[in-house]
């Protein structure tokens, strides 16, 4: 992978634009997107910001 710049699969930022980039089997996620995902997972179900319309499509919580 010499010469190929790694990017976050969620926000598209390059490895030189974030503090950390974690590699998965077929995707990468940066520390900033991990923090966003953590806030979403910890959000109260009654939180109005938790509604699907309040989030970009890539951050919507799947229906139960």
VMD Tcl script that builds the backbone (N, CA, C; Angstrom):
set m [mol new atoms 192]
animate dup $m
set s [atomselect $m all]
$s set {name element resname resid chain x y z} {
  {N N UNK 1 A 0.815 -1.188 0.000}
  {CA C UNK 1 A 0.000 0.000 0.000}
  {C C UNK 1 A 0.862 1.256 0.000}
  {N N UNK 2 A 2.023 1.169 -0.499}
  {CA C UNK 2 A 2.920 2.311 -0.547}
  {C C UNK 2 A 2.334 3.367 -1.485}
  {N N UNK 3 A 2.315 4.618 -1.013}
  {CA C UNK 3 A 1.808 5.708 -1.822}
  {C C UNK 3 A 0.309 5.927 -1.719}
  {N N UNK 4 A -0.428 4.959 -1.197}
  {CA C UNK 4 A -1.877 5.113 -1.069}
  {C C UNK 4 A -2.195 5.710 0.299}
  {N N UNK 5 A -2.904 6.826 0.282}
  {CA C UNK 5 A -3.273 7.521 1.508}
  {C C UNK 5 A -4.525 6.875 2.101}
  {N N UNK 6 A -4.464 6.510 3.367}
  {CA C UNK 6 A -5.612 5.911 4.030}
  {C C UNK 6 A -6.599 6.997 4.427}
  {N N UNK 7 A -7.892 6.658 4.360}
  {CA C UNK 7 A -8.958 7.607 4.694}
  {C C UNK 7 A -9.980 6.932 5.596}
  {N N UNK 8 A -10.645 7.747 6.400}
  {CA C UNK 8 A -11.746 7.262 7.223}
  {C C UNK 8 A -12.897 6.892 6.287}
  {N N UNK 9 A -13.445 5.723 6.472}
  {CA C UNK 9 A -14.545 5.254 5.633}
  {C C UNK 9 A -15.853 5.984 5.926}
  {N N UNK 10 A -15.922 6.722 7.020}
  {CA C UNK 10 A -17.145 7.411 7.417}
  {C C UNK 10 A -17.137 8.878 7.012}
  {N N UNK 11 A -16.061 9.611 7.351}
  {CA C UNK 11 A -16.038 11.045 7.060}
  {C C UNK 11 A -15.141 11.401 5.880}
  {N N UNK 12 A -14.277 10.488 5.477}
  {CA C UNK 12 A -13.423 10.715 4.321}
  {C C UNK 12 A -12.133 11.467 4.610}
  {N N UNK 13 A -11.893 11.826 5.876}
  {CA C UNK 13 A -10.650 12.537 6.198}
  {C C UNK 13 A -9.461 11.608 6.028}
  {N N UNK 14 A -8.360 12.192 5.549}
  {CA C UNK 14 A -7.146 11.425 5.350}
  {C C UNK 14 A -6.396 11.190 6.649}
  {N N UNK 15 A -5.494 10.225 6.615}
  {CA C UNK 15 A -4.741 9.872 7.818}
  {C C UNK 15 A -3.935 11.042 8.371}
  {N N UNK 16 A -3.610 12.015 7.531}
  {CA C UNK 16 A -2.852 13.177 7.991}
  {C C UNK 16 A -3.758 14.271 8.563}
  {N N UNK 17 A -5.072 14.066 8.563}
  {CA C UNK 17 A -6.034 15.044 9.064}
  {C C UNK 17 A -6.635 14.647 10.411}
  {N N UNK 18 A -6.317 13.458 10.895}
  {CA C UNK 18 A -6.867 12.959 12.157}
  {C C UNK 18 A -5.740 12.493 13.067}
  {N N UNK 19 A -6.067 12.332 14.360}
  {CA C UNK 19 A -5.035 11.866 15.285}
  {C C UNK 19 A -4.791 10.374 15.141}
  {N N UNK 20 A -5.868 9.588 15.005}
  {CA C UNK 20 A -5.728 8.134 14.881}
  {C C UNK 20 A -6.692 7.616 13.829}
  {N N UNK 21 A -6.277 6.558 13.181}
  {CA C UNK 21 A -7.106 5.898 12.179}
  {C C UNK 21 A -7.022 4.400 12.462}
  {N N UNK 22 A -8.159 3.794 12.781}
  {CA C UNK 22 A -8.201 2.378 13.124}
  {C C UNK 22 A -8.625 1.589 11.896}
  {N N UNK 23 A -7.878 0.534 11.599}
  {CA C UNK 23 A -8.173 -0.288 10.434}
  {C C UNK 23 A -9.029 -1.483 10.821}
  {N N UNK 24 A -10.042 -1.726 10.012}
  {CA C UNK 24 A -10.876 -2.911 10.163}
  {C C UNK 24 A -10.634 -3.826 8.979}
  {N N UNK 25 A -11.459 -4.839 8.836}
  {CA C UNK 25 A -11.284 -5.798 7.748}
  {C C UNK 25 A -11.402 -5.128 6.376}
  {N N UNK 26 A -12.406 -4.257 6.218}
  {CA C UNK 26 A -12.614 -3.607 4.925}
  {C C UNK 26 A -12.901 -2.121 5.066}
  {N N UNK 27 A -12.625 -1.557 6.237}
  {CA C UNK 27 A -12.923 -0.144 6.462}
  {C C UNK 27 A -11.957 0.442 7.489}
  {N N UNK 28 A -11.914 1.757 7.531}
  {CA C UNK 28 A -11.121 2.489 8.516}
  {C C UNK 28 A -12.037 3.485 9.206}
  {N N UNK 29 A -11.753 3.793 10.481}
  {CA C UNK 29 A -12.541 4.802 11.199}
  {C C UNK 29 A -11.574 5.660 12.009}
  {N N UNK 30 A -11.802 6.976 11.961}
  {CA C UNK 30 A -10.918 7.910 12.668}
  {C C UNK 30 A -11.422 8.133 14.090}
  {N N UNK 31 A -10.556 8.717 14.911}
  {CA C UNK 31 A -10.900 8.987 16.303}
  {C C UNK 31 A -12.104 9.921 16.422}
  {N N UNK 32 A -12.265 10.843 15.490}
  {CA C UNK 32 A -13.390 11.774 15.540}
  {C C UNK 32 A -14.713 11.054 15.291}
  {N N UNK 33 A -14.736 10.142 14.331}
  {CA C UNK 33 A -15.963 9.386 14.045}
  {C C UNK 33 A -16.268 8.396 15.167}
  {N N UNK 34 A -15.240 7.861 15.810}
  {CA C UNK 34 A -15.455 6.995 16.966}
  {C C UNK 34 A -16.143 7.786 18.071}
  {N N UNK 35 A -15.707 9.036 18.296}
  {CA C UNK 35 A -16.314 9.883 19.328}
  {C C UNK 35 A -17.780 10.170 19.003}
  {N N UNK 36 A -18.085 10.438 17.739}
  {CA C UNK 36 A -19.472 10.691 17.329}
  {C C UNK 36 A -20.316 9.429 17.547}
  {N N UNK 37 A -19.795 8.294 17.135}
  {CA C UNK 37 A -20.527 7.036 17.292}
  {C C UNK 37 A -20.754 6.734 18.769}
  {N N UNK 38 A -19.774 7.025 19.601}
  {CA C UNK 38 A -19.900 6.803 21.038}
  {C C UNK 38 A -21.024 7.662 21.623}
  {N N UNK 39 A -21.094 8.931 21.207}
  {CA C UNK 39 A -22.165 9.817 21.689}
  {C C UNK 39 A -23.533 9.304 21.240}
  {N N UNK 40 A -23.634 8.824 20.019}
  {CA C UNK 40 A -24.899 8.289 19.512}
  {C C UNK 40 A -25.312 7.058 20.322}
  {N N UNK 41 A -24.373 6.179 20.589}
  {CA C UNK 41 A -24.677 4.951 21.332}
  {C C UNK 41 A -25.091 5.249 22.768}
  {N N UNK 42 A -24.550 6.308 23.355}
  {CA C UNK 42 A -24.859 6.660 24.744}
  {C C UNK 42 A -26.096 7.543 24.874}
  {N N UNK 43 A -26.604 8.068 23.763}
  {CA C UNK 43 A -27.741 8.995 23.798}
  {C C UNK 43 A -28.985 8.308 24.333}
  {N N UNK 44 A -29.760 9.074 25.058}
  {CA C UNK 44 A -31.026 8.586 25.591}
  {C C UNK 44 A -32.003 8.367 24.438}
  {N N UNK 45 A -32.825 7.319 24.485}
  {CA C UNK 45 A -33.822 7.109 23.426}
  {C C UNK 45 A -34.819 8.263 23.332}
  {N N UNK 46 A -34.987 9.017 24.423}
  {CA C UNK 46 A -35.918 10.140 24.429}
  {C C UNK 46 A -35.278 11.425 23.935}
  {N N UNK 47 A -33.987 11.374 23.617}
  {CA C UNK 47 A -33.245 12.544 23.155}
  {C C UNK 47 A -33.742 12.932 21.766}
  {N N UNK 48 A -34.233 14.188 21.577}
  {CA C UNK 48 A -34.731 14.590 20.255}
  {C C UNK 48 A -33.642 14.519 19.183}
  {N N UNK 49 A -32.405 14.649 19.570}
  {CA C UNK 49 A -31.309 14.537 18.607}
  {C C UNK 49 A -31.106 13.119 18.137}
  {N N UNK 50 A -31.821 12.185 18.738}
  {CA C UNK 50 A -31.686 10.774 18.393}
  {C C UNK 50 A -32.631 10.362 17.268}
  {N N UNK 51 A -33.460 11.301 16.804}
  {CA C UNK 51 A -34.385 10.958 15.732}
  {C C UNK 51 A -33.631 10.826 14.411}
  {N N UNK 52 A -34.062 9.931 13.529}
  {CA C UNK 52 A -33.364 9.735 12.262}
  {C C UNK 52 A -33.217 11.007 11.438}
  {N N UNK 53 A -34.187 11.912 11.509}
  {CA C UNK 53 A -34.117 13.138 10.718}
  {C C UNK 53 A -33.038 14.088 11.231}
  {N N UNK 54 A -32.606 13.909 12.468}
  {CA C UNK 54 A -31.617 14.813 13.072}
  {C C UNK 54 A -30.182 14.402 12.749}
  {N N UNK 55 A -29.988 13.279 12.093}
  {CA C UNK 55 A -28.642 12.776 11.816}
  {C C UNK 55 A -28.420 12.609 10.319}
  {N N UNK 56 A -27.176 12.772 9.896}
  {CA C UNK 56 A -26.875 12.442 8.506}
  {C C UNK 56 A -27.167 10.958 8.266}
  {N N UNK 57 A -27.501 10.550 7.048}
  {CA C UNK 57 A -27.867 9.156 6.767}
  {C C UNK 57 A -26.843 8.145 7.248}
  {N N UNK 58 A -25.555 8.465 7.184}
  {CA C UNK 58 A -24.549 7.490 7.569}
  {C C UNK 58 A -24.478 7.289 9.078}
  {N N UNK 59 A -25.160 8.150 9.859}
  {CA C UNK 59 A -25.101 8.036 11.321}
  {C C UNK 59 A -26.447 7.669 11.913}
  {N N UNK 60 A -27.389 7.237 11.133}
  {CA C UNK 60 A -28.687 6.853 11.669}
  {C C UNK 60 A -28.582 5.527 12.425}
  {N N UNK 61 A -29.282 5.453 13.526}
  {CA C UNK 61 A -29.328 4.228 14.311}
  {C C UNK 61 A -30.316 3.286 13.639}
  {N N UNK 62 A -29.907 2.048 13.366}
  {CA C UNK 62 A -30.824 1.131 12.689}
  {C C UNK 62 A -32.054 0.843 13.560}
  {N N UNK 63 A -33.237 0.678 12.941}
  {CA C UNK 63 A -34.449 0.378 13.714}
  {C C UNK 63 A -34.342 -0.970 14.406}
  {N N UNK 64 A -35.020 -1.096 15.539}
  {CA C UNK 64 A -34.971 -2.360 16.301}
  {C C UNK 64 A -36.011 -3.325 15.796}
}
mol reanalyze $m
mol bondsrecalc $m
mol representation Tube
mol addrep $m
